[in-house]
Amino acid sequence: MTKHNNTFLLLLALTLAVFFLSQQVSNANGTSSKAITFSKDVAPIFNKNCAECHRPGESAPFSTLSYKDVRPWAKSIREKVARKTMPPWHADPHYGVWANDRRLTKEEIDTIVAWVDGGAKEGDPKDLPPAPKFPDGWTIGKPDIIIQMPEAYTLEASGPDEYQYFEVDPGLKEDIYVQRAEARPDNRKIVHHIIAFVRPPDTGGKPRPNLSREEMEKLRQRMEKESPRYREGFLVRTKPDAPVVDDGCASPTSGRFTRGGGQEMENGQLLAGYAPGMNQAVWEPGTVKRVPAGSKIVFQMHYSKVAGSVQKDRSSIGLILARTQPEKLVHTFGISNNMFLIPPGAGNHRVTACWTAKEDIHVINFMPHLHLRGKAVEYKAFYPDGRTEILLNVPEYDFSWQTVYYFKQPKAIPAGAKIMVTGYFDNSTKNRYNPDPTKAVRYGEPTYDEMMIGWMDYTADKERAKPSVASKE
């Protein structure tokens, strides 16, 4: 046999080996790329993982419910799925086990990539699975109670962002126990976020001093002068010369969360919230949030304006009440530092806040909240016996996705344990979302200022709901 024939046979053998290897890889992924279709293989993945946001009326730019809507986005879908930026999930998998983990499996990723590489074919429409149903647009299901803003608010076409507060009396004659809660924006073009919280009825307490108008005005001016905050139009910001506390864990006021205007918000009063990418509040049966009889519901609305267009909004919240006997009460708390300062150009500025559990608790979820310069965030526990544990690590924080991370099993935290929240901020030119890297940044309501809040839901082990309260049938 000649040298030429030997070379030919060697090349033929290599070609056949590559062919059979490719077939094995294709079979390992379930099916060949030529056989993968939208209707049979891809639509079930989209329905399970994507349709909650990618459907008509929601914030995503296209719907995944039909081939016609998906096909123009095929290459973009491939890129984001292959890079694991969609579905959005930013928790480090080495810490915590999460019930709402959105990550696709390797098999699902391979299927979508192979589908696009094979021409993104539709397949037989008869293979298309039934589309998931979302009752009346609510992701939690049909609410038992819908509470709407008193009237539509008109937002002008120009000017800075606005924080507006609207109080609603839902007419509660008895305590209610909420199993699920959803804040739903009416006009997604302008609603940046909604925080709906409970204002319980006045239960007495220390009598207020009987001051004259002049005395009240002097008191207001003194408090305003002494406060580290100031009001700029509709927004509350921090004075540039206010004291700086980057290490909140070393501060005696660490662990206190103050909302806009410097008024302290008590534990357990947050009811429902909405922000881009935020999952709605869903608690396990028997674990509920109590709203006392006579309470008012206050909407905190953050509006971003649409240039050249006057807009209206009348947002609402939906509540599903407990179907079983309420047992555990949910408390919501924000571990916050609101006295930090991020220097101009700082690429990895560290800010901390701490909170110590006064009793045995079980943590249900975490939701870190930073703004545009937010880079990373970590929750860490320091136990009384000297052990430490990272509870949640978000190495690449994304302001566009305000994810609530639900533990698969509530996390036990003993009395005396300290939870430290550490935020890292990028105020440099490398941060493409940075509004202005030449300026020092303080705590404030607008997105061009910053926040550092580690939200959490928890239950207290010894606390129980009133056993005499009837559940909703």
C-alpha positions, 0 to 999 in steps of 0.5 A, a space after each residue: 500500500 502506498 504512502 498516499 493510500 495510508 494518508 487517505 485511510 488515516 483521514 477517512 478514519 479521522 473523519 468517521 471518528 469525528 462524525 460518530 463522536 458528534 452523533 454521541 454528543 448529540 444523543 447525549 443531549 437528548 436529540 439532534 439539533 435537526 430534530 429539535 423544534 419550538 413546539 415539542 422541545 423548547 416551548 415547555 422550557 419557556 413555559 416553565 421558566 420564562 412565561 411569568 415575565 415573557 407574556 403580554 402585559 408584563 415587563 419583558 420585551 417579547 412573549 415566549 408563548 408563541 413561535 411567531 413572537 419568539 422567532 425574531 429573538 432566537 439569536 438573542 435568546 441563544 446568547 443570553 441562555 448560553 451565557 446564563 444571564 437569562 433567566 436572571 439568577 445572581 446567587 452564588 450556588 456554593 451558599 444556600 439552597 433556594 426554592 425559587 432558583 431560576 437557573 436552567 439545567 445543562 440539558 435545557 441550555 443545550 436544547 435551546 442552543 441546539 434549537 437555534 443552531 439548527 435553524 430555530 424551527 417551529 415543528 408541528 403546532 400540534 406538539 405545542 403544550 397548553 400555555 400556562 394560565 395567569 388569572 387576571 394578570 396576577 401572578 399569585 392567583 385571583 386575589 381575595 382583596 384588591 386595594 387600589 390607590 385612591 385615585 389616578 396620579 398624574 405625573 408630569 413629563 419633565 423633571 426629576 424622579 418623584 416619591 409619592 405617598 398615598 394612604 388607603 383605608 381598606 375598611 378592615 373590621 377584623 384582623 386579616 392574615 395574608 398568605 400571598 401578596 402582590 403589588 401590581 403597577 398600573 403604568 409600567 412606563 413610569 412605576 420604578 417601584 412600589 412599597 405598600 406597608 401597613 399603618 396600624 391604628 393608633 393604640 395610644 402610648 405617650 401623649 404628645 405635647 400640646 405645642 402652639 403653631 410657633 413652637 411646632 414650627 421651631 421644633 420642625 426647623 430644629 429637627 430639619 437642621 439636625 437631621 442628616 437628611 434634606 428634601 429636594 423636591 419630592 426626594 429625600 437625600 443625605 446632606 453632603 457634610 453629614 457624618 460618615 459611617 461606612 462600617 455600620 457594624 461598628 455603629 450603635 444605630 446599625 440595623 435600623 432601617 429608616 424610610 424616606 423623610 427619616 421616619 423609622 419603619 417598625 419591623 413587620 410593617 412591609 406588606 408587598 413590594 414591586 421592583 423590576 425582576 422582583 418575585 411576589 410574596 408567597 409564604 408557606 401555609 400557616 405562615 402569614 402576615 397579619 394586618 390588624 383591624 383598622 389599619 391603613 395601607 400606605 403606597 410608597 410610589 417611585 415614579 420615573 418620568 417619560 420625557 415629553 409625555 404626561 402619564 397617569 398611574 393607579 397601581 394596586 395590591 392584591 392579597 390572598 388570605 390564609 386558607 388554613 389556621 394561621 400559625 406563624 407570623 411573618 416579620 419583614 426587616 431591613 438591615 441597613 446602613 444609611 450614613 455611608 459615603 462612596 468616594 469619587 472613582 472608588 471601584 470596590 467600596 465596602 459598606 456594612 450593616 449588622 443586626 443581632 437576633 434577640 430571640 430564636 428565629 427562622 429566616 424565610 428569604 433575603 432581598 438585597 437592595 442597592 442602586 446603580 453603583 451596587 456591585 456585590 452583596 453578602 449576608 453572613 451569620 456570626 453565631 454565639 458559639 463562634 461559628 460563621 456562615 455565609 448565608 447568601 452571596 451575590 457576587 454580581 449584583 444587578 439593579 435591574 433584577 430585585 430578586 427575593 431569594 427564598 430558602 428551600 427550608 427556612 434557615 434557623 438563626 439562634 438568639 444572639 446571632 449577628 447577621 452582617 450585610 456587606 455591600 460593595 459599590 463601583 463608583 468608577 468609570 468601569 461601571 457603565 451604569 454609573 451616573 457620575 463617577 466624579 461625585 461622592 455618593 451618599 444614601 438617598 431615594 433617587 437611583 443616582 444616589 445609593 442605598 444599602 439594605 438587606 431585606 429579610 422575612 423571618 418568623 419568631 420561633 416562640 410567637 404564634 398567631 392567635 388560635 381563635 382566628 378563623 381562616 378564610 374558607 
